[in-house]
Structures are given as C-alpha cells and as structure tokens.
C-alpha cells in the first residue's frame, strides 16, 4: 500500500487509541486519499489487533469483508 494515500495536514492526535480489536470499522474519507477511499468505501472491516501502540496514530490490522487483511493507521478509520 503506497504511503501517498495518506493526506497530510490533519491533526489526528484526538483520534488515537479509540479503536480496539474487535471493533467494526469503515474508512474515514477525511483522513485517507480520495482514490483509496473509493476502493474501500463499501466495505466494513474488523479490527484484529494493534500492530504498534507507540505510533501516533496507532497502526492496526483490519480484516475487510472482501477477504483482505490490511495494516492501516487509526485516523484512517471510523468505528461503525
């Protein structure tokens, strides 16, 4: 997954550690690149684990309903 999919200039510090393993999530259109948002907007994901707690925002693993497991930053996601 290319790093340029993440939008710059957004303060995401107030979003960190709100999503936990077991939560259902969707992509957040304000924090993710538009082309990547179009690919994932119709899918729901299940958070399987936190990969790195010490990053801001946290890196988490998401299992999407299309069968893909992906690592994403917490500010790219919203809880359902």
Secondary structure as GFF3:
##gff-version 3
##sequence-region A 1 80
A	DSSP	three_ten_helix	3	5	.	.	.	ID=ss1
A	DSSP	three_ten_helix	13	15	.	.	.	ID=ss2
A	DSSP	beta_strand	24	27	.	.	.	ID=ss3
A	DSSP	alpha_helix	34	40	.	.	.	ID=ss4
A	DSSP	beta_strand	45	52	.	.	.	ID=ss5
A	DSSP	beta_strand	59	64	.	.	.	ID=ss6
A	DSSP	beta_strand	69	73	.	.	.	ID=ss7
A	DSSP	three_ten_helix	74	76	.	.	.	ID=ss8
A	DSSP	beta_strand	77	79	.	.	.	ID=ss9
###
